[in-house]
Amino acid sequence: MSKGLIGSAVLSGLPLSCVLGANQNNSKKLGVALVGLGSYSTYQLAPALEDTEHCFLAGIVTGTAEKEKIWQDKYNLPSENIYNYDNFDEIVSNKSIDIVYVVLPNAMHADFSIRAARAGKHVICEKPMAMNVEECDAIITACNKAKVKLGIGYRLHSEPYTKEIKRIVSSKEFGKINYIGSEAAYRSTTNPDQWRLNVKLSGGGALMNMGVYAIQSAIYGTGENPISVTAQEFSTLPEYFKETDETITAQFEFESGAFANIMTSHNVSANRLFGSCDKGWFELDPASTYIPLAGRTSKGRIEFKQESQQQLQMDDFAKHVLLGTPNVAPGEMGKRDMIIVEAIYRSIANGGAKIPLDLGNMGL
């Protein structure tokens, strides 16, 4: 590599690994370390990183020693790029890792995101961003102080069907939007030992899990942030969902006059976004699954080729770091959604009271 290219990298503030790459086959790609090797990392993120154009799997962080050799052998990872939760902070000296993707239970998001930022690594934090708004602020502050980029694991903002809905909304193709119906739910009643049912690890139930998708759908389905929310909670299996919410519905009001009804649950199967407008309608069904989404409008079907949502998401973030392209899911978006989550829980605690929201254009 020429001295001029190295100098350009230094002046631009990019890690040299962005330019040099961890090896010859990954030249000009960003190295990603996955923190937490649960099912999402195992079956979605790691396979996607084999096909990404602008980043690659460079390292892992796991609390399960048995997984270290399995992942090392499968992905040909160097020993120095394998960490556990205790020695994680040593990642600061690893020049082949540029991005840390935090894929842990919700209660661990803030800790590891902040530590990654302090280590000088760009951060992707899986949704929901944190346990509360205060933790969101702490993550954003840490990333700003370290001058590293922060993205939230909202894969759908890189996915073509969702992007088409956002285009339809912003172009006002069907006129004024009057109503949004958004459902994000699945049945989760066969594993009582899962961490999502432990409120100390999850911070909540369906709302903290699938509910953020329903919230997001209502927002990009209108192109606005809500100005108020009322909410209700239902439980049909209180002995199973002892600590966390099972099913929640909420209603949003928007400045334009539009309103939305959302539903999320851990004991219902539903996955749909529907928008009713003055001059037509649009629909995604399914609207947030990993498998290809399906869409229709009053003009006909929406069709795009199948692509890995996780691949698109991680490439978008890598391009944001490398090329300065827009950050499609910034930390402010994650914070906004947590503000709404807290307002929903507050409405429920107060018997379905209307809770005003003052979000402005946060996260839009």
KEKOL-874867 format. One record per residue (C-alpha): residue in three letters; y, x, z. Coordinates in steps of 0.05 Angstrom, whole numbers, padded with zeros to 5 digits, always signed. Layout:
<bases>
ALAYXZ
...
</bases>
This chain:
<bases>
MET+00000+00000+00000
SER+00069+00025-00017
LYS+00120+00042+00037
GLY+00167-00008+00004
LEU+00118-00066+00015
ILE+00105-00045+00087
GLY+00180-00042+00098
SER+00190-00111+00069
ALA+00137-00139+00115
VAL+00171-00108+00176
LEU+00240-00132+00156
SER+00214-00203+00144
GLY+00184-00205+00214
LEU+00113-00216+00188
PRO+00054-00181+00222
LEU+00027-00126+00178
SER-00040-00162+00178
CYS-00006-00216+00136
VAL+00004-00165+00082
LEU-00053-00117+00094
GLY-00106-00169+00112
ALA-00164-00156+00159
ASN-00206-00131+00102
GLN-00204-00124+00027
ASN-00230-00195+00014
ASN-00176-00227+00057
SER-00115-00190+00031
LYS-00050-00228+00044
LYS-00085-00281+00086
LEU-00069-00296+00159
GLY-00124-00285+00210
VAL-00140-00346+00253
ALA-00174-00345+00321
LEU-00205-00410+00344
VAL-00199-00422+00419
GLY-00256-00468+00440
LEU-00319-00475+00399
GLY-00337-00548+00408
SER-00358-00596+00354
TYR-00290-00598+00318
SER-00286-00522+00312
THR-00360-00517+00294
TYR-00366-00572+00242
GLN-00295-00579+00215
LEU-00248-00521+00226
ALA-00294-00461+00217
PRO-00325-00487+00152
ALA-00256-00504+00126
LEU-00232-00433+00140
GLU-00285-00408+00091
ASP-00247-00443+00035
THR-00174-00436+00056
GLU-00129-00397+00009
HIS-00077-00370+00058
CYS-00116-00359+00122
PHE-00186-00342+00146
LEU-00229-00342+00209
ALA-00214-00275+00242
GLY-00236-00286+00314
ILE-00261-00333+00367
VAL-00247-00348+00440
THR-00303-00383+00479
GLY-00324-00397+00550
THR-00397-00399+00530
ALA-00427-00329+00524
GLU-00486-00353+00483
LYS-00440-00375+00427
GLU-00410-00306+00417
LYS-00468-00275+00378
ILE-00483-00339+00341
TRP-00413-00342+00313
GLN-00408-00267+00303
ASP-00470-00267+00260
LYS-00453-00330+00222
TYR-00382-00310+00204
ASN-00389-00234+00205
LEU-00337-00226+00260
PRO-00321-00157+00288
SER-00337-00149+00363
GLU-00265-00133+00379
ASN-00244-00202+00354
ILE-00288-00240+00403
TYR-00256-00262+00468
ASN-00271-00305+00528
TYR-00223-00346+00571
ASP-00215-00289+00621
ASN-00196-00233+00573
PHE-00158-00277+00524
ASP-00091-00244+00538
GLU-00117-00179+00508
ILE-00109-00213+00440
VAL-00037-00187+00443
SER-00060-00120+00416
ASN-00103-00148+00360
LYS-00065-00140+00295
SER-00117-00176+00253
ILE-00104-00242+00288
ASP-00040-00277+00269
ILE-00052-00350+00288
VAL-00086-00378+00350
TYR-00113-00449+00342
VAL-00123-00483+00410
VAL-00182-00531+00405
LEU-00195-00544+00479
PRO-00195-00604+00526
ASN-00124-00632+00533
ALA-00113-00603+00602
MET-00119-00533+00574
HIS-00072-00541+00514
ALA-00008-00519+00548
ASP-00038-00459+00583
PHE-00070-00427+00522
SER-00014-00446+00474
ILE+00037-00413+00520
ARG-00007-00351+00529
ALA-00018-00346+00454
ALA+00057-00349+00442
ARG+00070-00296+00495
ALA+00019-00252+00458
GLY+00062-00258+00396
LYS+00014-00304+00358
HIS+00033-00365+00318
VAL+00004-00428+00349
ILE-00033-00490+00325
CYS-00046-00537+00382
GLU-00095-00593+00372
LYS-00072-00664+00387
PRO-00051-00692+00434
MET-00002-00635+00444
ALA-00008-00635+00520
MET-00019-00677+00582
ASN+00053-00698+00588
VAL+00123-00687+00560
GLU+00139-00632+00610
GLU+00081-00590+00583
CYS+00104-00603+00511
ASP+00172-00575+00529
ALA+00140-00514+00561
ILE+00100-00500+00497
ILE+00160-00508+00452
THR+00202-00463+00497
ALA+00149-00409+00498
CYS+00142-00409+00422
ASN+00217-00407+00412
LYS+00225-00350+00461
ALA+00170-00310+00428
LYS+00197-00327+00359
VAL+00130-00353+00335
LYS+00114-00416+00295
LEU+00084-00477+00327
GLY+00044-00531+00293
ILE+00005-00591+00319
GLY-00064-00607+00292
TYR-00043-00670+00254
ARG-00086-00659+00193
LEU-00066-00724+00159
HIS+00004-00699+00142
SER-00030-00652+00093
GLU-00078-00705+00066
PRO-00061-00736-00002
TYR-00071-00810+00015
THR-00026-00805+00075
LYS+00026-00766+00035
GLU+00024-00822-00017
ILE+00038-00875+00036
LYS+00097-00832+00061
ARG+00122-00828-00012
ILE+00116-00904-00021
VAL+00155-00915+00044
SER+00210-00865+00030
SER+00220-00889-00042
LYS+00222-00963-00020
GLU+00174-00978-00076
PHE+00157-01046-00045
GLY+00225-01059-00015
LYS+00238-01068+00059
ILE+00179-01058+00105
ASN+00170-01117+00152
TYR+00105-01105+00189
ILE+00055-01049+00203
GLY-00015-01059+00230
SER-00049-00996+00254
GLU-00118-00988+00284
ALA-00152-00924+00305
ALA-00215-00933+00346
TYR-00289-00915+00352
ARG-00346-00930+00400
SER-00357-00875+00451
THR-00407-00906+00499
THR-00468-00861+00493
ASN-00445-00798+00530
PRO-00418-00811+00600
ASP-00413-00736+00614
GLN-00362-00722+00558
TRP-00297-00690+00579
ARG-00257-00746+00547
LEU-00279-00792+00604
ASN-00253-00744+00656
VAL-00180-00760+00667
LYS-00166-00691+00697
LEU-00186-00659+00630
SER-00163-00713+00582
GLY-00101-00742+00615
GLY-00122-00811+00589
GLY-00172-00847+00546
ALA-00169-00877+00478
LEU-00093-00873+00475
MET-00093-00798+00485
ASN-00149-00790+00434
MET-00147-00838+00375
GLY-00084-00872+00398
VAL-00039-00817+00372
TYR-00065-00832+00301
ALA-00045-00905+00309
ILE+00023-00885+00334
GLN+00032-00837+00277
SER+00011-00889+00226
ALA+00063-00938+00251
ILE+00116-00885+00245
TYR+00101-00858+00175
GLY+00085-00930+00154
THR+00158-00948+00168
GLY+00192-00880+00161
GLU+00225-00892+00228
ASN+00215-00878+00301
PRO+00207-00940+00345
ILE+00264-00963+00390
SER+00221-01000+00440
VAL+00149-01012+00459
THR+00109-01063+00498
ALA+00035-01052+00513
GLN-00029-01082+00542
GLU-00095-01053+00565
PHE-00164-01085+00562
SER-00231-01063+00591
THR-00298-01094+00575
LEU-00339-01037+00607
PRO-00301-01018+00670
GLU-00362-00985+00701
TYR-00367-00938+00642
PHE-00293-00925+00631
LYS-00279-00913+00705
GLU-00223-00863+00698
THR-00195-00872+00628
ASP-00168-00929+00585
GLU-00218-00964+00540
THR-00175-01007+00494
ILE-00099-01010+00487
THR-00054-01051+00443
ALA+00021-01040+00435
GLN+00079-01069+00396
PHE+00136-01028+00368
GLU+00205-01051+00346
PHE+00245-01010+00295
GLU+00319-01005+00280
SER+00308-01034+00210
GLY+00279-01098+00239
ALA+00207-01079+00223
PHE+00155-01085+00277
ALA+00085-01057+00287
ASN+00023-01074+00325
ILE-00025-01017+00341
MET-00095-01017+00372
THR-00137-00960+00397
SER-00204-00962+00433
HIS-00265-00922+00454
ASN-00308-00985+00449
VAL-00288-01014+00381
SER-00298-00989+00310
ALA-00233-00995+00271
ASN-00194-00950+00224
ARG-00139-00982+00183
LEU-00065-00979+00165
PHE-00033-01040+00133
GLY+00040-01049+00113
SER+00072-01114+00091
CYS+00137-01107+00051
ASP+00187-01153+00016
LYS+00157-01138-00053
GLY+00085-01120-00039
TRP+00038-01085+00010
PHE-00001-01021+00021
GLU-00065-01005+00058
LEU-00109-00947+00079
ASP-00179-00965+00101
PRO-00205-00918+00128
ALA-00139-00888+00149
SER-00155-00828+00193
THR-00228-00808+00187
TYR-00252-00739+00164
ILE-00287-00770+00104
PRO-00244-00787+00043
LEU-00195-00841+00057
ALA-00188-00902+00013
GLY-00124-00936-00007
ARG-00097-00998-00042
THR-00030-01028-00056
SER-00008-01094-00087
LYS-00005-01055-00152
GLY-00076-01029-00149
ARG-00120-00975-00120
ILE-00098-00907-00095
GLU-00145-00851-00114
PHE-00146-00776-00101
LYS-00200-00724-00105
GLN-00239-00707-00042
GLU-00211-00646-00004
SER-00222-00620+00066
GLN-00165-00646+00109
GLN-00173-00586+00156
GLN-00169-00537+00098
LEU-00105-00569+00073
GLN-00075-00571+00142
MET-00088-00498+00159
ASP-00065-00475+00091
ASP+00000-00515+00100
PHE+00013-00481+00167
ALA-00004-00412+00139
LYS+00044-00423+00081
HIS+00097-00444+00131
VAL+00088-00378+00167
LEU+00082-00335+00105
LEU+00130-00369+00057
GLY+00177-00411+00099
THR+00153-00477+00071
PRO+00166-00539+00114
ASN+00126-00546+00178
VAL+00093-00614+00166
ALA+00072-00623+00239
PRO+00121-00586+00285
GLY+00120-00585+00360
GLU+00176-00636+00363
MET+00129-00686+00330
GLY+00076-00675+00384
LYS+00129-00682+00438
ARG+00155-00747+00407
ASP+00085-00777+00407
MET+00075-00758+00480
ILE+00141-00792+00498
ILE+00114-00855+00465
VAL+00046-00847+00500
GLU+00081-00843+00567
ALA+00123-00904+00550
ILE+00060-00943+00532
TYR+00027-00926+00598
ARG+00092-00944+00635
SER+00094-01012+00600
ILE+00022-01026+00620
ALA+00036-01005+00692
ASN+00094-01054+00693
GLY+00056-01114+00667
GLY+00073-01105+00593
ALA+00148-01095+00603
LYS+00190-01074+00543
ILE+00206-01000+00548
PRO+00265-00976+00507
LEU+00258-00912+00467
ASP+00314-00865+00447
LEU+00280-00818+00397
GLY+00331-00812+00342
ASN+00299-00773+00284
MET+00254-00731+00329
GLY+00192-00709+00292
LEU+00210-00745+00227
</bases>
